[in-house]
Amino acid sequence: MHRRAALELSRRHGVEWTCAARHRDVPFSPRLPYFSRRSFRSSLVAFNSSEFPPSKTGSEEVGSSVVTPKPKFGARWGTKQAQKPAGLSPAEQAMRDALLAKKAAEEQKQQRQQEKDLRESQRRAEPRADWNRSPRRQNRRHPFDDRESRSLQPDKSLEVNNQYVPRNLRASDWICPDCQYNCFGKHQTCPCCKAVRPGLAWPSWPSKNPARKIEKTRKAGASQETLKIRKLSHEMLSDMDQSQDGSGAISRRENAIRTYMASKGKPVGARAVYDLKNEEEETEAREEKIAERRRERQSKPKPKKTDASVDPWSWDSSSLKLNDDGDVTHSEKTPKRRDGRKEREPEPDEEDEEESDRRRRREERKRLKKEKARQKELESAPIPLYLPEFISVSNLADVIGVRPAQFVQQMEDMGFEGVTYSHVLDAETAGLVATEYNFEPIFETAEDDDLAAAPEPEDKSILPSRPPVVTIMGHVDHGKTTILDWLRNSSVAASEHGGITQHIGAFSVAMPSGKTITFLDTPGHAAFLEMRRRGADVTDIVVLVIAADDSVKPQTIEAIKHATEARVPIIVAISKVDKENVNLERVKQDLSVHGVHVEDYGGDVQAIGVSGKTGQGMLELEEAIVTLSEVLDHRAEVDGKAEGWVIEGTTKSYGRVATVLIRRGTLRPGDIIVAGTTWARVRTLRNEAGVAIPEATPGMPVEVDGWREQPSAGTELLEAADEQQAKDVVDYRLEKTETQKLGQDTVAINEARRELLEKRRLEESEGNEAASSTQETSGPKPVHFVIKADVGGSAEAVLNSVTAIGNNEVFANVLRSEVGPISEFDIEHAATANGHIISFNMPIDPAMSRMAELRGVKIMDHKIIYKLIDDVKAILSEQLPPSVSNRVTGEAEIGQIFEITLKGREKTAIAGCKVRNGIISKARKVRVIRGQETIFDGAITSLKNVKKDVTEMRKDTECGIGFEGWTSFAVGDHVQCYEEIYEKRYL
């Protein structure tokens, strides 16, 4: 029974909230939510439990809803309704509730203080803005229209009423830097947020000036690098933030201000941050400039200023007072503008601002001007201009679009001399000139059509070895071919004309050691210089042959030079050591003088004494060649396209033939090859014995036939992919050669035009005499030749030898130089040019001999080069004018002058002379000498003794002499009679 009663009492302890204690004004207790009478509590302790939600503040408190706690017991307890508590009276219950609420209020206040401190630290580091509270989005009325928000209006006591706004600032509206409100020009502060207008001085309100506040913070050395700029009149918002909870919400007042500004389209919030470290330096520099300008203004006379507090419309009679000296003091007049209105004297701060604005605008204009100029340069890109190989000055001026006279003047300023309208320029020069006029020259190049050798592999150690190429070089008749005869057990020297080699012989020799070596025998005569140079370029080792009895000769020095330039190792073979009285040390000393140091003299060049007739030292020479070739380790790839050099070119019964030395790859019959400006499809390959072989490998000399034209000696041989590519390469090279010839002709044309211009200037300045004298002068006389030889190297040697003969009076002009026998065309060509034909080491057809005799063409048939040179010199000597010398045969002296009458009653003067020496003959020429000068040189018209005509007068006789067309002689003049002796000249 007692348990039932206790349980009944515990169910009825709820408080009736309709009592008067509910309406009591308790300042320290929050407003508790309303609970329904049907709510149930199990005990008094549960009243302060976690079932009650914590009280909310701010905007969340307004919108909070009543939460009814759920019962903690089962369903059978919750079926009963709550009843009035039966234990306490309403007054006692109210006092009890007030005590409990006071304790809860203190705890909530302490919790809010902690949350406020946390929010304050977060608010400085991370500004917040809530733009979703605008009236437009929430469809709420204006925040300042309701009674609750009117207390948020700015404080009128903070306004500055007696501040003068300058006229230039009053005329224009301004925008508040804090709330972005558009203010009238008459306002000193923002009507919305009361922020101070920028540009005004605030001497009476230093604590509210944001600029001074920032400056104070900077000078105090604030460690933070950011500063939150807030509205001046709302510093109390920091106090309002205390009512915010930890959810990040803002106060009601700040929310209302932001909502209003957002409705105006100008949201406000946390302002931008400033970098105080960088701003401090700029501020100090700005203050220094302002202080300097103020000192300058103080040094100048300043106009009298009026007090800002005085009414600008009031009139002061003190300006009419007189000074002590009786003068009237006049205030300085302000300058007037053109429209008649006076300009207000600018304030010092305004002057600084205007000066900085002008300087900033001036710098901005300069920057824009530079950018425009730079952009204009970029936009004016060079114009492409296609140029031919050659173009005249006038045509180039027309293409560029410049007047010819101005164009010529510009070229002279660029450094060109003697430029005329008809002057021809090549593509490169024309391109340089066009570049000066903002044109980009474009030349038509077709280098892709040419054929070039493949690059050398980096690692040659994996390639197969090839036979070395050894060139025998030296002076003529020093025994080069004899040494080769011993090496290959043949006799080539006996079959050569004159006992000298006149073309390169290339052949392979199997040495007794079993190693194959390719030998090149070069001519030693001076006429075969190009042959020796080619031999040194394509060889691996040079064997320099020097006769022991003749030592170093000019061709030996030349061979040393070629080998040194080609960087080819040298082996010295001193020949003819089997003769008596030979001095090997002399040869070694002469070699040292020319840069070849043998091993006996501390060098690295091997010197071996040999004899081609007895075989002395030949084994040592062979061993030296093999050893050096093994050290050099010559290797070349066998696969791939063939590459090589043309050693010689000739014409045989089966067509045009060329001796070729393979450098890389393998050459087989049927391959397409290109050499210079000709190409061939290989028909057959023959070795030095004339035997056909299936292929030619690197280091092997072969004879190739099937050429379309005769290839030139020394040209590079390359294999083409097909016949069409070979034709394209040949066409490109022919066009390139023609272009080079045109370039040479252009230079000659320009030079001839320059000479003609100089001649015309001489005619205009000096008259006809200078012109006639220049016309009489003539150049050397040419003698024409047509050269036909057996091989290309011999033809080239003959050409170089013949063209080198001559002087300033006569020279040899070679019309053509070819390989092959004499043809009808050669005879016709020589006959037309009144020239001669040179046949070197070629048989002459009898029919061609008879045709040449009928046409009056001389054929010079020679097999030895130096005899041919002597014959050409003799032909050129015939064209030389003979040398004339004078020999005096008699002398006489004029002693008297008298006149005689001739037929037709004409009178003439006669010189009466006495012969002092020799014989005076009428058939010979005489000259009259007066002092040291010859005043007459001519013939005698009459020679008489008394009245008798005679042919000559001897010593100590007297006679009368009449000179041809001359009578200006005088007594005492000397007369010399002489004869002219003509002597033939030789080159």
Residue, then its C-alpha position, 0 to 999 in steps of 0.5 A: m500500500h505504501r509503495r503504491a502511494a509513493l509511486e502515485l506521488s512521484r507521478r504528480h510532481g509537475v509544475e503548473w506553468t500558468c501561475a504568476a511565477r511564470h510571468r516574473d521578470v527574472p533577468f538572469s534566467p532564460r525563457l524556458p520552453y512551454f511544456s504541455r500538462r500532459s507531459f510526464r516526468s518520473s522524478l525531480v532529478a529528471f528535470n535537470s537531465s539531458e532530456f531538455p534541449p539547451s537554450k538557443t540564442g540569436s536567430e535560432e532562439v526565435g525559430s525554435s520549436v517546443v520539444t516534448p520529452k519522451p517517457k522513460f518507462g514502458a507503454r503501461w506507464g505512458t497510458k496515464q496522463a500527468q497530474k498536478p503535483a501534490g507535494l508543493s504549493p505553486a509559490e514554493q514550486a516557483m521559488r524552487d524553479a527560479l533557483l534551479a534556473k539561476k544555476a543553469a543560467e550561470e553555466q550557460k553564461q560561462q559556456r557562451q563566454q568560452e564560445k565567444d572567445l573561440r569565435e573571436s579568434q576564428r573571426r580575425a583569421e577567417p572573415r565570414a559573410d552570409w549573403n543568403r540573408s538578403p530581404r530579396r531572397q527571404n522575401r522580408r521587408h526592409p530591416f530598418d522599417d520594423r521597430e526592432s531594427r530602428s535601434l541599429q541606426p548610426d549614432k548621430s553624435l559621431e558625425v562631424n558637422n562643421q567639416y568643409v568639403p572642397r568644391n572639386l569633391r562636392a561636385s562629384d558623387w563618391i562610393c563608400p569604400d566600406c559598404q559600397y553605398n553611392c553617396f552624394g558629393k556634399h556628404q562627408t561621411c557615408p549616410c549608411c555606415k558613416a564611413v569617412r569619405p576618402g581624401l578628407a583631412w580629419p584633424s578633430w577625429p584622429s581615433k576614427n580615421p582608418a588610414r591613421k589606424i592602419e598606420k598606427t598598427r604598422k608603426a607598432g610593429a604588428s606581427q600579423e600580415t593581414l588586417k580586417i578593415r571594418k566599418l567605422s561606426h560599427e565598432m560595437l559589433s565586436d560586443m554583439d558577437q558575444s551573443q553568437d554561438g559556435s555555429g558561425a552565425i552573426s549578430r542580428r544587427e550585423n545581419a540586418i546591415r548586411t541584408y540591407m546592403a545586399s538588397k541594394g546590390k552592394p554586399v558588404g563583409a570582410r574587406a580585402v587584406y593588406d600586405l603590411k610589409n610591402e605597404e610599409e616600404e611604399t608608404e615611407a617612400r611616399e612620405e619622403k616625396i610628400a615631405e620634399r614637395r612641402r619643403e619646396r613649397q615652403s621655400k616659395p612665396k605662398p598665397k594667404k590662406t583663409d581659415a576653414s572655419v570662416d564662412p567662405w561667403s562672408w566679407d572681411s573689411s580688413s583686406l582694405k586696410l592700409n600698411d604702414d607705408g601707405d600702400v594698399t595690400h592686394s591679395e594675389k589674384t587667382p588665374k582665370r580660365r578661358d571661360g572666365r571662371k576663377e580657379r580655386e587654389p589647390e590644397p597641398d594634398e590636392e597638389d600632391e595628388e594631382e602631381s602623382d596623377r599626372r605622373r602616373r598618366r604620363e607614364e601610362r601614356k609612355r607605356l602604351k606608346k611603347e606597346k603600340a610601337r612594339q605591336k606594330e613591329l610585330e604586325s609588320a612581319p617581313i613580306p616573302l619575296y621570290l628572287p631568281e638567280f640573277i636580277s638587274v638593279s632596275n628590275l629589283a627596284d620595280v619589284i620592291g616598289v622603290r624609285p630606281a634613282q632612290f634605290v641606287q642611292q640606297m645601295e651606294d649608302m650600303g657600300f656598293e660602288g659603281v652601281t648602275y640601273s643595268h648592274v646585275l645582282d646575284a640572288e644572295t646580293a639581291g636578298l641582302v638588299a631586299t632584307e633592308y626593305n622588310f622583305e624575306p627573300i626566298f630562293e628556289t633550292a633543290e638540294d634534295d635532288d642531289l645525291a650524297a654519300a651516306p654518313e660514316p658509321e660510328d663503330k668501324s670495328i665490327l666491319p670487315s677489313r679491306p685492302p689498303v690503298v698505297t700511292i707511289m709518289g715522287h719526282v720524275d724519273h726517280g724509279k717509282t714504276t720500277i719499284l712497282d714492276w718488281l712488286r708485281n713481277s711485270s715491266v710497265a716502265a718499258s712500255e711507257h712512252g719516254g720512260i715516264t708515267q703519264h696517267i695513274g695506274a691502279f691495280s691490286v697486288a698479292m704480296p708474298s705475305g698473302k695480303t692484298i694491297t692496291f697500288l696507285d702509280t702517279p705521274g711525277h712530271a710537273a704537268f700532272l699536279e692534279m693527278r698527284r693531288r687526287g692520288a693523295d686524297v684517295t689513298d691510305i698510305v703514301v710511299l715517297v720515292i726519292a733517288a739517292d743520287d738526286s735527293v729532294k726535288p720540286q715534285t718531291i716537295e709537292a708530294i710531301k705537301h699533298a700528303t701532309e694536307a691529306r693527313v696520310p702517313i708517309i713511308v720514304a723509299i730511297s731508290k737507286v741505292d745500288k749506284e756508286n757514290v750515293n749519300l743516304e744521309r744527305v737525303k734524310q737531312d733534306l727531308s728534315v728540312h721539309g718537315v719529314h723526320v725519319e726514325d734515324y733523326g728522332g721522327d716516326v717516318q720509316a726510311i728504307g733504301v731500295s733498288g728496283k733492279t736488284g731487289q735490294g730492300m724490297l722485302e723490308l719495304e713490303e713488310a713496312i707497308v703491311t705493318l703500317s696497314e695493320v696498325l691503321d686497320h682499314r675497314a669498310e662495309v660491304d653491304g649497301k650502295a657502292e661509293g668510290w672515286v673515278i681515277e681515270g677516264t678513257t675511250k676504248s673500242y667498246g665505249r667510254v671506260a673509267t677506272v674506279l676505286i671502290r671505297r664502300g659497298t659492292l658494285r655489280p653489273g646492272d647497277i646505276i651509278v653517277a659521277g659528276t655530271t654523267w651517269a652509267r648503267v654498269r655493263t661489265l666490270r674488269n680488273e687491271a688484267g682486263v678479265a671480267i669479274p662479277e663484283a667489285t668490293p671495297g679497296m678494289p680498282v675496276e674498269v667500268d664501261g657503259w657511261r653516257e658521257q666521259p666522266s671527269a677524273g677525280t669525281e666522286l662515284l655514287e650509286a643511285a636507286d634507279e635510272q630516273q633518280a640518276k637523270d634527276v641528279v645529273d640535271y640538277r648538277l648541270e643546272k648548278t654548273e650553269t648557274q655558276k657560269l652565269g655568276q662568273d659571266t655576271v661579274a665579267i659583264n659588270e666589269a665590262r660595263r664599268e670599264l665602258l662607263e669609265k671610258r665614256r667619262l674619259e671621253e667627256s673630260e679629256g676629249n677625243e685624244a684620250a678616246s683615240s689613245t684608248q682605242e689603239t690599246s689592245g689586249p693579248k692575242p689569243v691562239h686557239f687549241v683543241i685538245k684530244a687525249d687518251v684518258g681524262g687525267s692526261a687531258e686535264a694535265v695537257l689543258n693545265s700545261v697549255t693554258a699556263i703558256g703565254n704572256n701579256e702579248v699572246f696566250a693559248n686559248v683552249l676551245r675544248s678538252e676531251v677524251g677520244p680520237i680526233s673527229e670531223f667536228d674537232i677539225e671544223h671547230a679548229a678551222t673556224a677559229n683558225g686554231h690547232i688540234i693537239s692529239f696526246n697519246m692517241p692514234i690519228d685516223p689517216a682520213m682525219s689527217r687528210m681532212a685537216e690538211l685540206r682545211g688548213v688545220k695543224i694537228m700536233d701529235h705527241k706522246i710525251i708531255y714536255k715535247l708537247i709543251d715545247d711545240v705549243k711554245a713555238i707556235l705562240s712565239e710565231q705570234l709575237p711581234p719581233s724585237v726591233s733594234n737600231r744600229v747607227t751607220g753614219e753621223a753628220e752635222i748641219g753647217q748651213i741652210f739654203e733654199i732651192t727652187l723645185k718644179g712648180r716654182e716651189k721653194t724648200a729649205i735644204a740642210g748643208c751637212k758635213v759627214r763626220n763618221g760612217i755613211i749617210s744613206k738615202a734608203r735608211k732612216v735618219r733622226v735629228i738630235r738637238g742637244q739631248e732631244t730627238i726632234f725628228d725621226g723619219a726618211i730622207t727625200s733628197l741627198k745631193n752632192v752640189k747639184k747631183d743626186v746621190t744615194e750615199m755619202r761617206k766620211d769627210t764629204e759635204c752634201g745637202i739633205g732634204f727631210e720628208g715633211w720637215t724643215s724646222f732644222a737649225v745650224g748645229d743640229h746632229v743628223q744620225c743615219y741608222e738601220e732597223i734590225y728585226e729579231k724573232r722572239y721566243l717564249 
